[in-house]
Amino acid sequence: MPRWDPEAKERLRAAALELFAEHGYDNATVTQITERAGLTRRTFSRYFADKRDVLFAGSERLPDAMADAVRRADPALPPFQAVLAAMVDAGDLFAGLVSHAAQRRAIVASSPELQERERTKLAAVTAAVVEALQERGATESSAKMLAQVGIAIFQTAFERWTEQPDGPDFAEQARRAADELAAHLTP
């Protein structure tokens, strides 16, 4: 039997998602995940720190990706337009990397522990975007407000994108969410 399986990580992820959906996140164990995937616990530990990490692996890259997207936005754009451009830019990259997005979102929504981890992740993204906006000249107060609104648009677009996998792509969903917000702000 080969020592390295190039598809081991995806097999573990698929097995975990199946078990989380069948039995609930809290009732699925790492042992059950590895048995379902036909792999060992040691293999699981190579890819994931714990069963939560199956759902959040790679999310540590999101704050830097979002902040870098804000920094790359056209310098002539006002701060909020830079945030929107960054949400579309980073969101397209992120959306392409997230497999089983709708299933993952449903599992996270079913667990207070996972919801807290999701909020922590989004707080890190918000802080990174605030810093990038301040580098572009926004005041701290404005940067915080614009980052929070931008993250809300990102979340709305991501939710709609996962609910309609055959619908508009992530970038279009982000544009629509921003337009919807703008429509509510004008008399």
C-alpha positions in Angstrom: 0.0 0.0 0.0 1.4 3.5 -0.9 2.5 5.6 2.0 1.2 8.8 0.5 -2.3 9.2 -0.9 -2.7 12.4 -3.0 -6.4 12.3 -2.4 -6.3 11.6 1.3 -7.2 15.2 2.4 -10.3 15.3 0.1 -11.3 11.8 1.2 -11.1 12.9 4.8 -13.0 16.1 4.1 -15.8 14.3 2.2 -16.1 11.6 5.0 -16.3 14.3 7.6 -19.0 16.3 5.8 -21.0 13.2 5.3 -20.8 12.3 8.9 -21.5 15.8 10.1 -24.6 15.9 7.9 -25.8 12.4 9.0 -25.1 12.6 12.7 -24.5 16.3 13.5 -21.1 17.9 14.0 -21.0 17.1 17.8 -21.8 13.4 17.3 -19.2 12.7 14.7 -15.7 11.7 15.8 -12.3 11.7 14.2 -12.2 7.9 14.4 -15.5 7.7 12.5 -14.1 10.1 9.9 -10.9 8.2 9.4 -12.8 4.9 9.2 -15.3 6.2 6.7 -12.4 7.5 4.6 -10.4 4.3 4.9 -7.4 6.1 6.4 -5.7 6.3 9.7 -5.9 8.8 12.5 -2.3 9.7 11.8 -3.2 10.6 8.3 -6.0 12.8 9.6 -3.5 14.6 11.9 -1.2 15.4 8.9 -4.0 17.5 7.3 -6.2 18.7 10.2 -5.6 19.8 13.8 -9.0 18.6 14.8 -12.5 18.0 13.3 -13.3 21.7 13.3 -10.2 22.2 11.1 -12.0 20.1 8.4 -14.4 23.0 8.0 -11.9 25.9 8.5 -8.6 24.7 7.0 -7.2 27.4 4.9 -9.3 30.2 6.4 -6.2 31.6 8.1 -5.2 32.9 4.6 -8.4 34.9 4.2 -7.5 38.0 6.3 -4.2 38.5 4.3 -6.0 37.8 1.0 -8.7 40.4 1.7 -6.2 43.0 3.0 -4.0 42.5 -0.1 -7.0 42.9 -2.4 -7.8 46.2 -0.7 -4.1 47.3 -1.2 -4.2 46.2 -4.9 -7.4 48.1 -5.6 -7.0 51.1 -7.9 -5.5 53.9 -5.8 -8.0 56.4 -7.3 -11.0 54.5 -5.9 -12.5 56.0 -2.7 -12.3 53.7 0.3 -15.7 52.0 0.1 -15.2 51.3 -3.7 -11.8 49.8 -2.8 -13.5 47.5 -0.3 -16.1 46.4 -2.8 -13.4 45.7 -5.4 -11.4 43.8 -2.9 -14.5 41.7 -1.9 -15.0 40.7 -5.5 -11.3 40.0 -6.1 -10.7 38.0 -3.0 -14.1 36.4 -3.0 -13.6 35.0 -6.5 -10.4 33.4 -5.4 -12.0 32.1 -2.1 -15.1 30.8 -3.8 -13.0 28.8 -6.2 -11.2 27.1 -3.3 -14.2 26.3 -1.2 -15.6 22.9 -2.0 -18.9 21.8 -0.6 -19.6 25.4 0.4 -23.4 25.0 1.0 -22.9 21.9 3.0 -20.2 23.5 5.1 -22.3 26.6 5.7 -25.2 24.4 6.9 -23.0 22.5 9.3 -21.5 25.7 10.7 -25.0 27.1 11.2 -26.0 24.0 13.2 -23.3 24.4 15.9 -22.7 27.3 18.3 -19.1 26.2 18.6 -18.6 26.5 14.9 -20.5 29.7 14.7 -18.1 31.2 17.2 -15.2 30.1 15.2 -16.7 31.6 12.1 -17.2 34.9 13.9 -13.6 34.8 15.1 -12.5 34.2 11.5 -14.6 37.2 10.2 -13.2 39.4 13.0 -9.7 38.7 11.8 -10.7 39.5 8.2 -12.4 42.7 9.3 -9.3 43.8 11.3 -7.0 43.1 8.3 -9.3 45.1 6.0 -9.3 48.0 8.5 -5.5 48.1 8.5 -5.4 48.1 4.7 -7.9 50.9 4.5 -6.0 53.0 7.0 -2.9 52.4 4.8 -5.0 53.9 2.0 -5.6 57.0 4.1 -9.0 56.2 5.7 -9.5 57.3 9.3 -9.7 54.5 11.9 -13.4 55.1 12.5 -14.2 55.1 8.8 -12.0 52.1 8.1 -13.8 50.1 10.8 -17.3 51.0 9.5 -16.4 50.4 5.8 -14.7 47.0 6.7 -17.7 45.9 8.6 -20.1 46.8 5.8 -17.8 45.2 3.3 -17.7 41.9 5.3 -21.5 42.0 5.5 -21.7 42.3 1.8 -19.2 39.5 1.4 -21.2 37.2 3.7 -24.5 38.0 1.9 -22.9 37.3 -1.5 -21.3 34.1 -0.2 -24.6 32.9 1.3 -26.5 33.6 -2.0 -23.8 32.1 -4.1 -23.9 28.8 -2.0 -27.7 28.7 -2.2 -27.7 29.1 -6.0 -24.7 27.2 -7.3 -26.0 27.4 -10.8 -26.9 31.0 -10.5 -24.6 34.1 -10.8 -21.0 33.7 -9.9 -19.6 35.1 -6.6 -18.5 38.4 -8.1 -22.0 39.1 -9.5 -23.6 38.1 -6.2 -21.3 40.6 -4.4 -22.2 43.4 -6.9 -25.9 42.6 -6.4 -25.6 42.7 -2.6 -23.8 46.1 -2.8 -26.4 47.5 -5.2 -29.1 46.3 -2.9 -27.5 48.0 0.1 -27.1 51.2 -2.0 -30.8 51.1 -3.0 -31.8 50.9 0.7 -29.7 53.9 1.5 -31.1 56.3 -1.1 -34.5 57.9 -0.7 
